[in-house]
Amino acid sequence: MLAYLHIPFCHRVCPYCSFYKHTPGSTPISAFLDAVIAETQNRIEALKEKPRTLFLGGGTPSMLSPTHLEKLFSALHQLIDFAQLDEVSLEANPATFDLEKAKLFRALGITRVSLGIQSFSSPVLQTLGREHDPGQAMRSVELLHEAGIPSVNIDLMFSIPGQTTEQWRDSLDQAVALHPHHISAYNLTYEEDTAFFESLLQGEMHADEQVDHEHFTIAHERLTRAGFAHYETSNYAKPGHHSIHNRGYWRGESYLGLGPSAVSTIDNIRSKNIADTARYVEMIRAVGHATCESESLRGEDLRLERIALGLRTTDGIALSLLDEAGLRRAHDLASMDLLEISEGMLTLTMRGSALVDSIAAEIA
């Protein structure tokens, strides 16, 4: 089982991000921590299976103060046996920590830090509304190395409005030069309830599939040439540094979601916590949980999800997941060099990886 803990706080709300988040406001962070610790205790005690990974995402978990981090992790260590965890991940932004805080990450038991750098170009960072500059981004990677974090990931993003191909190449090259253990290269998507989505609707921004494909290909060629294995559509790792948590998610493992807006899938039951921090705290205090919706997943739901997630990975999917019509379409796509079929498994080619969502919809 995988465990995810959502920290909803951000210093600034980025215009492209659709995850539940907000600036610190009427809900004190200490009250939120009390609630998420209580929820963790309640949920962990009820589990038949204990977590093998822990991932703190957001929001910006790294913006928590050292005092708040120590409070949270002190409780987590009492509730979860960290010695039995395969990985403890923390999402971080470059402007939110110094060397002392990076060393604290390591002392708390964090084994992997994922840095939301997105770009090493000042104009592109301004478009994205990021609060760091390229110099801070580079220094943040160096700090994590100096602090002895075992696995450091850099998040990058392409197909950003106004971003040139040369800026994308330069960001990739600068990332590689910093010697991270893992690089994630994400295609910008226009999500509902974001400022970017509104700009797209108003015609101020435009999605371009040709640019998407070009930038994806550039990332694949540059990163694989630098020794990173392409193991999922958007993810590249040096040997031994694949994201264990994310890999488990893509393979369909059960997962426990903690915190406001977090989703859980356990025993084919998918539930979601309320996406409101103040109400989340109130519900935990009143009834011990913050579940606002729940559904039982049918076999067909799980089949479609396994196809969509599995196709993103180099593991691929079993042909047995496809019905007769889907299998015929898969053979047609194989003849177009978009996927490969071998020994009962289906995997995408590099060309197919750039079209993963369309292919999943075609064969499901």
C-alpha positions in Angstrom: 0.0 0.0 0.0 1.0 3.6 -0.7 0.4 6.6 1.5 0.0 10.1 0.3 -0.3 13.2 2.6 -1.6 16.4 1.1 -0.2 19.7 2.4 -2.4 22.4 0.8 -0.4 25.5 1.6 1.5 27.6 -1.0 3.1 31.0 -0.7 1.7 31.8 -4.2 -1.0 30.0 -6.2 0.4 29.2 -9.7 -1.9 29.9 -12.6 -1.6 26.5 -14.2 -2.0 24.3 -11.1 -5.3 22.5 -10.5 -4.4 20.7 -7.2 -6.3 21.9 -4.1 -4.1 24.6 -2.5 -4.3 28.0 -1.0 -2.1 30.6 0.8 -2.0 30.3 4.6 -5.0 32.1 5.9 -7.8 31.7 8.4 -6.8 28.1 9.3 -3.7 28.0 11.4 -1.1 25.5 10.2 -0.8 24.1 13.7 -4.5 23.3 13.7 -4.2 21.6 10.3 -1.2 19.5 11.5 -3.2 18.4 14.5 -6.0 17.3 12.2 -3.9 15.5 9.7 -2.0 13.7 12.5 -5.3 12.6 14.0 -6.6 11.4 10.6 -3.4 9.5 10.0 -3.7 7.7 13.3 -7.3 6.8 12.7 -6.7 5.5 9.2 -3.5 3.7 9.9 -5.0 1.8 12.8 -7.9 0.6 10.6 -5.7 -0.7 7.8 -5.1 -4.4 7.3 -2.0 -3.5 5.2 0.6 -1.0 6.3 2.1 1.6 3.9 5.4 0.8 2.1 5.8 4.4 0.8 5.0 7.8 2.1 4.7 10.8 -0.2 4.1 14.4 1.0 2.7 16.5 -1.8 0.7 19.7 -2.2 0.7 22.6 -2.2 4.2 23.1 -1.0 5.2 20.8 1.9 8.6 22.4 2.0 7.2 25.7 3.0 6.3 24.3 6.4 8.6 25.8 9.1 11.2 23.5 10.8 9.1 23.5 13.9 6.0 22.4 11.9 8.0 19.8 10.0 9.4 18.4 13.3 5.9 18.2 14.8 4.5 16.4 11.8 7.3 13.9 11.4 7.6 13.2 15.1 4.0 12.1 15.0 4.4 10.2 11.7 7.4 8.2 13.1 5.2 7.1 16.0 2.4 6.0 13.7 4.4 4.5 10.8 7.5 2.3 11.0 9.8 4.3 8.8 12.3 1.3 8.8 9.7 -0.6 6.8 9.2 2.2 4.2 10.8 1.8 0.8 10.7 5.5 0.1 9.7 8.8 1.8 9.2 11.6 -0.7 8.7 15.3 -0.2 7.7 17.9 -2.8 9.6 21.1 -2.5 10.0 24.5 -4.2 13.5 26.1 -4.6 12.6 29.3 -2.7 11.4 27.5 0.5 14.6 26.0 2.1 18.2 26.6 2.8 21.0 24.2 3.7 20.0 23.8 7.3 16.4 23.0 6.3 17.6 20.6 3.6 19.6 18.7 6.3 16.5 18.6 8.4 14.7 16.9 5.6 17.3 14.2 5.7 17.2 13.9 9.5 13.5 13.5 9.5 13.8 10.4 7.3 13.1 11.9 3.9 14.8 9.8 1.2 13.6 11.6 -2.0 12.9 15.3 -2.7 11.0 16.3 -5.9 11.8 19.9 -6.8 9.2 21.9 -8.7 11.7 23.9 -10.8 9.7 23.8 -14.1 12.2 25.9 -16.0 15.6 27.5 -15.9 14.4 30.5 -18.0 13.4 33.7 -16.2 10.7 34.7 -18.7 9.1 31.2 -18.6 9.2 31.2 -14.8 7.4 34.6 -14.8 4.7 33.2 -17.1 4.2 30.3 -14.7 4.0 32.6 -11.7 6.9 30.9 -9.9 8.5 32.7 -7.0 12.1 31.4 -7.6 14.6 32.5 -10.2 17.1 30.3 -12.2 19.9 30.9 -9.7 17.8 29.8 -6.8 16.7 26.8 -8.7 20.3 25.7 -9.4 21.3 26.4 -5.8 18.4 24.4 -4.4 19.6 21.2 -6.2 23.2 21.8 -4.9 21.8 22.2 -1.3 19.9 18.9 -1.5 23.1 17.1 -2.7 25.1 18.8 0.0 22.5 17.7 2.6 22.9 14.1 1.5 19.3 13.5 0.2 19.6 10.1 -1.4 17.4 10.8 -4.4 16.8 14.2 -6.0 14.2 14.8 -8.7 13.8 17.9 -10.9 10.4 18.7 -12.3 10.4 20.4 -15.7 7.5 21.5 -17.9 7.2 22.1 -21.6 4.7 23.6 -24.1 4.4 26.6 -21.9 2.9 29.7 -23.6 5.8 31.8 -25.0 8.4 29.1 -24.3 10.8 28.6 -27.3 12.3 25.3 -28.3 15.7 26.7 -27.4 14.6 27.6 -23.9 13.3 24.0 -23.5 16.6 22.6 -24.7 18.5 24.9 -22.3 16.4 23.9 -19.3 17.0 20.2 -20.0 20.7 20.8 -20.4 20.9 22.8 -17.2 19.0 20.2 -15.3 21.3 17.4 -16.5 24.3 19.5 -15.6 23.1 19.6 -11.9 23.4 15.8 -11.7 19.9 14.9 -10.3 19.0 11.3 -9.9 15.6 11.7 -11.7 14.0 14.2 -14.0 10.3 14.6 -14.7 9.4 16.3 -18.0 5.7 17.2 -18.0 3.6 18.5 -20.9 1.6 21.5 -19.7 -2.1 20.7 -19.7 -4.9 23.2 -19.3 -6.9 22.1 -16.3 -10.3 23.5 -15.3 -10.4 26.0 -12.5 -7.1 27.5 -13.3 -6.2 30.9 -14.7 -4.4 29.2 -17.7 -7.7 27.4 -18.6 -9.6 30.6 -18.6 -6.9 32.2 -20.9 -7.3 29.1 -23.2 -11.1 29.6 -23.4 -10.7 33.3 -24.1 -8.2 32.6 -26.9 -5.3 34.2 -25.1 -3.3 30.9 -24.9 -3.3 28.0 -27.4 -2.4 24.3 -27.1 -0.3 23.0 -30.0 0.0 19.2 -30.5 2.9 19.7 -32.9 4.9 21.7 -30.3 3.9 19.1 -27.6 5.4 16.3 -29.8 8.5 18.2 -30.7 9.3 19.1 -27.0 8.5 15.5 -25.9 10.9 14.2 -28.5 13.7 16.6 -27.5 13.3 15.6 -23.8 13.4 11.9 -24.7 16.5 12.2 -26.8 18.5 14.5 -24.5 17.7 12.7 -21.3 18.2 9.2 -22.5 21.5 10.3 -24.1 22.5 11.6 -20.6 21.9 8.1 -19.1 18.3 8.5 -17.8 16.0 5.6 -18.4 12.6 6.6 -19.7 10.3 4.4 -17.6 7.0 6.4 -17.7 5.6 8.9 -20.2 6.9 11.9 -18.2 9.6 10.3 -16.1 13.3 9.6 -16.5 15.6 8.0 -13.8 19.2 7.0 -13.3 19.6 3.4 -12.2 18.1 2.7 -8.8 16.2 6.0 -8.7 12.8 5.3 -10.1 10.0 6.8 -8.0 8.8 3.7 -6.0 5.6 5.5 -4.9 4.6 6.6 -8.3 5.5 3.3 -9.9 3.2 1.6 -7.4 0.4 4.0 -8.3 0.8 3.3 -12.0 0.7 -0.4 -11.3 -2.6 -0.1 -9.6 -1.6 -0.7 -5.9 -3.9 0.4 -3.1 -3.3 3.9 -1.8 -4.3 5.8 1.3 -4.9 9.6 0.9 -4.6 11.9 3.9 -5.4 15.6 4.2 -7.9 17.9 2.4 -8.9 16.7 -1.1 -6.8 13.5 -0.8 -8.1 10.4 -2.6 -7.9 6.8 -1.3 -8.5 3.5 -3.2 -8.6 0.5 -0.8 -10.3 -2.8 -1.5 -11.9 -1.4 -4.7 -13.5 1.5 -2.7 -12.5 5.0 -3.8 -13.1 7.8 -1.4 -12.2 11.5 -1.3 -11.6 13.9 1.5 -13.3 17.3 1.5 -11.4 19.9 -0.5 -11.7 22.6 2.2 -9.0 22.9 4.8 -11.2 24.6 7.5 -14.0 22.1 7.0 -11.4 19.3 6.9 -10.1 20.3 10.4 -13.7 20.6 11.7 -14.7 17.2 10.4 -11.6 15.5 11.8 -12.3 17.0 15.2 -16.0 16.1 15.1 -16.1 12.6 13.5 -12.5 11.5 13.1 -12.5 11.5 9.2 -13.2 14.0 6.4 -14.6 11.7 3.7 -17.1 13.6 1.5 -17.7 11.0 -1.2 -17.1 7.3 -1.8 -17.8 4.8 -4.5 -17.3 1.1 -5.2 -15.3 0.6 -8.4 -16.7 -1.9 -10.9 -14.6 -4.3 -12.8 -14.9 -2.2 -16.0 -13.7 0.9 -14.1 -10.6 -0.9 -12.9 -9.9 -2.3 -16.4 -10.1 1.1 -18.0 -7.9 2.6 -15.3 -5.3 -0.2 -15.6 -5.1 0.4 -19.3 -4.7 4.2 -19.0 -2.1 4.0 -16.2 -0.2 0.9 -17.4 0.3 2.3 -21.0 2.2 5.2 -19.5 4.9 2.8 -18.2 7.6 0.7 -19.9 6.0 -2.3 -18.2 3.0 -1.9 -20.4 -0.3 -3.8 -20.0 -1.4 -7.4 -20.4 -3.2 -8.1 -23.7 -5.9 -9.8 -21.6 -7.1 -6.3 -20.5 -8.3 -5.7 -24.0 -11.6 -6.9 -25.5 -11.8 -8.2 -29.1 -12.3 -4.8 -30.7 -9.5 -3.3 -28.6 -7.1 -6.0 -29.6 -7.8 -5.5 -33.3 -7.2 -1.7 -32.9 -3.9 -2.5 -31.0 -2.7 -4.6 -33.9 -3.5 -1.7 -36.3 -1.5 0.7 -34.1 1.4 -1.8 -33.9 1.6 -1.7 -37.7 2.0 2.1 -37.4 5.0 1.7 -35.0 3.0 3.2 -32.1 3.1 0.1 -29.9 4.7 -3.3 -29.7 3.0 -6.6 -28.8 5.1 -9.4 -27.4 4.6 -12.4 -25.1 1.1 -11.3 -24.0 2.1 -7.7 -23.2 1.6 -4.4 -25.0 4.0 -1.5 -24.7 4.2 1.8 -26.4 7.1 2.8 -28.7 8.7 6.2 -28.2 6.4 7.6 -30.9 3.4 6.1 -29.2 4.5 7.5 -25.8 3.8 11.0 -27.0 0.2 9.9 -27.9 -0.5 7.8 -24.8 -3.8 9.4 -23.9 -5.2 9.0 -27.4 -4.0 5.4 -27.7 -5.5 4.5 -24.4 -8.9 5.9 -25.5 -8.5 4.0 -28.8 -7.9 0.5 -27.5 -9.9 0.6 -24.2 
